[in-house]
Amino acid sequence: EGCLLFAFFPTLLAGPICRPKDLLPQLVSDSPRSIVAPSGIGLLILSALIKKIWLASWLAEHFVNPVFSDPSAYQAIDLITAAIAYAWQIYFDFSGYTDIVTACALLIGINIPVNFRQPYLATSLSDFWQRWHISLSSWIRDYVYIPLGGNRHGWVRTQIHVLIAMVASGIWH
């Protein structure tokens, strides 16, 4: 069953990370498969195409790549604009990929977890991490941060645990 979990192609490359307790029962079920939420699949595919093909590519071509290829040729406002555009490019690219993975899974009767919940509408850094790549953030929390002790050993140790969790997340990427 473990190999089956890792072989579920739509989520293998970039997520969302599926927990065995949620995905395995769906994969090994003997009941006939049917398309899950057929009315939402078309919208997810359209959303993915708009995000990945149009918005992420447009931002990269017109704002990010020119500035990042030669930053010394640009003014401060251009650098700031490119950095903001890059943040949106990453979101549109990754969120678009997640939309297409979700649509593919739904087409074969599999529900996978939501991975983004409008992260740029977050009101704090903590709120942002609860909305951005939700499956990875929760995995890092459950398998790195909490086993280290989470916030149970004072402020300094909590900051060390957060740093280790963020490094683990960076290595993952």
N, C-alpha and C positions, 0 to 999 in steps of 0.2 A: 504494500500500500504506500510505503514511503516513496518508492520510485514513481508510482502513479502520480503522487502529489507533485513531485518535481518535474514530471514529464508533461504536465498540463501546460501546453505551449503558450496560450495567450498571456499567461502571467509570468512565464519563465524569464523573459528577457529584462523587463523593467517594471514589473508589478502590475497591479497591486499585489502585495504579499498576501497569500491566502493561508490562513491557519488550517492545519490538518483537521481539527474538529469541525470546521465549517465546510471545507471543500471535499474531503474524502467521502462523507456520506452521500454527497451528490454524485461523485464519480463512480462509486461502487453500487449504487442503487439499481435494483432489478426492474424498477418500474420504467415504462416507456418514456422516452424524452419528448418534450414538446418545447416549442419556442416560448421563452419567458418574456413577458411584456412586449408583444410584437409591435404595439403602437409606439413604444419608446425607442425601438432599435433604429428606425429610420432617422429619428431626431439625433440620436447619439452619433450615427455615422456622419450626418450632415455637420454636427458640431465638431467632430474630429477633423473633417476635411477643412472646415473654415479655420479652425485653430492651427492645425499643422501646416496645411498646404498654403493657405492664404496669409493669415496673420503672422505666424512665426517666421515664415519665409520673407514676408514683406519687411518686417522689422529688422531682420538680419541683413537683408540686402540694402535697405535704405538708411538705416541708422547705426546698426551695431558693427557690421564688418568693415565699412569704410573707416570709421573712427578707431576701432580696435586695431586695425592693420597699421595705422600711423597716427597714434594719439598726439604726437608733438605737432602735427599740422593743424590741430583744432584748438578752439578756444574752450575755456572752462565750461561754458553753457552747453557746448556740443558734447563734451565729455560726460557731463551730468545727464544730458538727454540720452546719450548712448547707454549709459549704465542703467537708467530707468527702462529704456527699450529692451535691454538685455534681460532684465528681470521679467518683463512681460513675455519676451521671446521664449525663455525657459518655461514659464508657466503654460503658454499656449502649446508649445511643443509637447511637453510631458502630459499635460491635461488632455490634449488631443489624442495622444497615444493611448492614454488610459480609457478614453471614450471608445476608441475602436476596439480595444481589448474587451471592454465590458460588452459592447455590441456583439462581438464574436462569441463570447461566452453565453450570452443570452440566446443567440441563435441555436446553440446546441443544448439549451436547457439548463445552463449553469448560472447561478447567481454568484457574483464576486463582490467584495466589499467596495464601498465608495472610497475613492482615494483623494479627492479634492473637494473642498466645500468653500469656494470663493475666498481663498486665503488672503487676497489683497484687501478684503473688507474687514480683516481682523482689527481689533481695537487694542491689542497688546502683542508683544512677542510670544507670550505663552499661547494666546489665542491663535496666532499665526501658525504655530507648530501643531496645533490641534486641527487645523484646516488643511495643511500642506502635506502631501504624501502621507496621508493618515496611516496607511498600513505599515510603512517603514517606521514612522514616529512611534506608533504603538508597539511595534516589535522591539525597537531599541529600548523603549521604556520598560517593557516586560522582561526582556532577556539580558539587558545590560544595566540600566539605571537602577531598577529595583533590586536586583541581586547584589549590586554593590552596596546597597543600604539606602538608596533613595535620599530622602531628606530627614532620615531618622537619627543622624549623628551630628547635628549642629550645622551652622551656616557654612563653615570652611569646608567640611567634608561634603556637604551638598554641592558646593561649587566644583569641587574636584570630580564628583560623580557626574555632574552635568558636563564638565569638560571631557571626561572619558567617553560619555555617551555621544557627544558631538564629534569627537575624533572617530569613534566607531562608525557613525553615520557618514563622515567624510571618506573613510576608507571604503565603505560600501559603495559610494558613488565613484 
